[in-house]
Amino acid sequence: MEYFFQAGKQTSRNLLLLHGTGGDEYSLLETAQFLEPDATILSFRGSIKEDGMNRFFRRNGLNQFDYQSLAEETALLYHEISAVSQKENISLHDWVIVGYSNGANIAAHLLLSRNTELRKGILFHPMSLNVNYPAKIMTDTQIWLSYSKTDPIVSSIAITNLIKDFEMQKAHLTLQETFTGHQLTKAELIAAKSWLSSLSVN
């Protein structure tokens, strides 16, 4: 997978960026700069093409997911995260995943479906992928999640089901409601930054 890596200050957090549909490894750099100016950054480009747009897994129409692609691309993404982390001598436990839309979806799926050392995530406008996840305990996992009741892409059922998935696994969940559809807002970025600043560094 194509990716961008930039070492930051050792006293800052490590942000792992996953873009939305049509984005690339540079799309969330400005967001990362706002959240943590001196962060170490690892940002991936989704390897799936949909009408020329980058995505992290295939779909067969709006909210019609290709579950074989989801499984394969999640495995690939985790392999790449692990490989780069080993190369750069960064513990998986020290990453904070920052995902938006499609990137937030695969991030949530990775956290819920696999036993990994990834424990922290900021998920902007994710949704349930209608997957039955294996029972496990995620009490050491911290998730900040934003959603909007006026989101034209993520239905109230889709976000409610995802929240239930995390709650059933006992993850520590912080929710932020927005009121402007599917796009990122300054208010939610400020809220995410505040939550991030409360986390310990490494």
C-alpha positions in Angstrom: 0.0 0.0 0.0 1.1 3.6 -0.7 1.7 5.6 2.5 3.2 8.8 3.8 5.4 8.7 7.0 6.7 11.7 8.9 8.5 11.4 12.2 7.5 13.9 14.9 8.6 14.8 18.3 9.0 12.0 20.8 7.0 14.0 23.3 4.0 14.0 20.9 1.5 11.4 19.9 1.5 9.1 16.9 -1.4 9.5 14.4 -2.3 6.8 11.9 -4.5 8.4 9.2 -7.1 6.7 7.1 -8.9 8.9 4.5 -12.4 8.9 3.2 -13.6 7.8 -0.3 -11.7 9.7 -2.9 -8.9 10.8 -0.6 -5.3 9.8 -0.5 -2.4 9.6 2.0 -2.2 13.4 2.1 -5.9 14.2 2.6 -5.9 14.2 6.4 -2.5 15.8 7.0 -4.1 19.2 7.7 -6.5 17.5 10.2 -3.5 15.8 11.8 -1.7 19.1 12.1 -4.6 20.6 13.9 -5.1 17.7 16.2 -1.4 17.3 17.2 1.1 19.7 15.4 4.2 17.7 16.2 2.8 14.2 15.8 4.5 11.3 14.1 2.3 10.6 11.1 1.6 7.4 9.2 -1.0 7.9 6.5 -2.2 5.2 4.1 -3.8 5.3 0.7 -6.7 2.9 0.1 -5.7 0.3 -2.5 -9.2 -0.1 -4.0 -10.4 2.0 -6.9 -14.0 2.9 -7.4 -14.7 5.1 -10.4 -11.2 6.4 -10.1 -11.5 7.2 -6.3 -9.4 5.5 -3.6 -11.2 3.4 -1.0 -10.1 0.9 1.6 -12.5 -1.9 0.5 -15.0 -2.6 -2.3 -18.7 -2.0 -2.2 -21.4 -3.0 -4.7 -23.3 0.3 -4.4 -24.0 2.8 -1.7 -23.7 1.0 1.7 -23.7 -2.4 -0.1 -20.4 -3.8 1.2 -18.2 -6.5 -0.4 -17.4 -8.6 2.7 -14.6 -10.6 1.0 -12.9 -7.4 0.0 -13.4 -6.0 3.5 -11.7 -9.1 5.1 -8.9 -9.1 2.6 -8.2 -5.3 2.8 -8.4 -5.3 6.5 -5.8 -8.0 6.7 -3.6 -6.1 4.2 -4.0 -2.9 6.1 -3.0 -4.5 9.4 0.0 -6.2 7.8 1.2 -2.8 6.4 0.6 -1.0 9.7 2.6 -3.7 11.5 5.4 -3.7 8.9 5.9 0.1 9.0 5.6 0.2 12.8 8.4 -2.4 13.0 10.5 -0.5 10.5 10.1 2.7 12.3 10.4 1.1 15.8 7.0 2.3 16.9 4.8 0.1 19.1 1.3 -0.6 17.7 0.0 0.4 21.1 1.2 3.9 20.6 -0.8 4.7 17.5 -4.0 6.7 17.6 -6.0 5.8 14.5 -7.7 8.9 12.9 -10.2 7.8 10.3 -12.8 9.7 8.3 -15.8 8.0 6.6 -14.5 5.0 4.6 -11.3 5.2 6.6 -13.2 5.3 9.9 -15.2 2.3 8.7 -12.2 0.1 8.1 -10.6 1.4 11.3 -13.7 0.4 13.4 -13.8 -3.0 11.7 -10.1 -3.6 12.4 -10.5 -2.7 16.0 -13.7 -4.8 16.5 -12.7 -7.9 14.4 -9.1 -8.5 15.5 -7.1 -8.9 18.6 -4.3 -6.3 18.1 -2.3 -3.9 20.2 -4.1 -1.0 18.5 -6.1 0.6 21.3 -7.0 4.2 20.4 -9.1 5.7 17.7 -10.7 9.0 16.5 -13.5 8.0 14.1 -15.2 10.8 12.1 -18.6 9.7 10.7 -18.2 5.9 10.6 -21.0 3.5 10.3 -21.9 -0.1 11.0 -20.9 -2.6 8.3 -23.5 -5.1 9.5 -20.9 -7.6 10.7 -21.3 -10.0 13.6 -18.2 -9.5 15.6 -16.6 -12.1 17.9 -17.1 -11.5 21.6 -14.1 -10.0 23.2 -13.3 -7.5 25.9 -12.0 -4.0 24.8 -11.9 -2.3 28.2 -8.4 -1.0 27.4 -9.6 0.5 24.1 -10.5 4.2 23.9 -12.6 5.5 21.0 -13.8 9.0 20.1 -16.6 8.9 17.6 -18.6 11.7 15.8 -21.9 11.4 14.0 -24.7 13.5 12.7 -28.4 12.9 12.7 -28.6 14.8 9.4 -25.9 12.6 7.7 -27.1 11.7 4.2 -24.8 8.7 4.1 -24.8 7.3 7.6 -28.3 6.4 8.8 -29.3 6.7 12.5 -29.6 2.9 12.5 -26.1 2.5 11.0 -24.5 4.6 13.7 -26.6 3.2 16.5 -25.5 -0.3 15.6 -21.8 0.6 15.5 -22.1 2.3 18.9 -23.7 -0.9 20.2 -20.9 -3.0 18.7 -18.3 -1.0 20.7 -20.5 -0.9 23.9 -20.9 -4.7 23.8 -17.2 -5.1 23.8 -16.9 -2.7 26.7 -14.8 -0.2 24.8 -14.5 3.3 26.4 -16.5 5.4 24.0 -16.8 9.2 23.7 -19.5 10.4 21.4 -19.8 13.8 19.6 -22.9 14.7 17.8 -22.7 17.2 14.9 -25.4 18.9 12.9 -24.0 19.5 9.4 -24.2 16.2 7.6 -21.2 14.0 6.6 -18.5 16.7 6.4 -16.0 17.5 9.0 -16.7 20.5 11.1 -14.4 22.8 13.2 -16.5 22.1 16.3 -15.9 18.3 16.1 -12.2 18.8 15.3 -11.9 20.9 18.4 -13.7 18.3 20.4 -11.5 15.5 19.0 -8.4 17.6 19.8 -9.5 18.1 23.4 -10.1 14.3 23.8 -6.7 13.5 22.2 -4.9 15.9 24.6 -6.3 13.9 27.5 -4.6 10.7 26.4 -1.2 9.8 27.7 1.7 10.2 25.2 3.0 6.7 24.2 
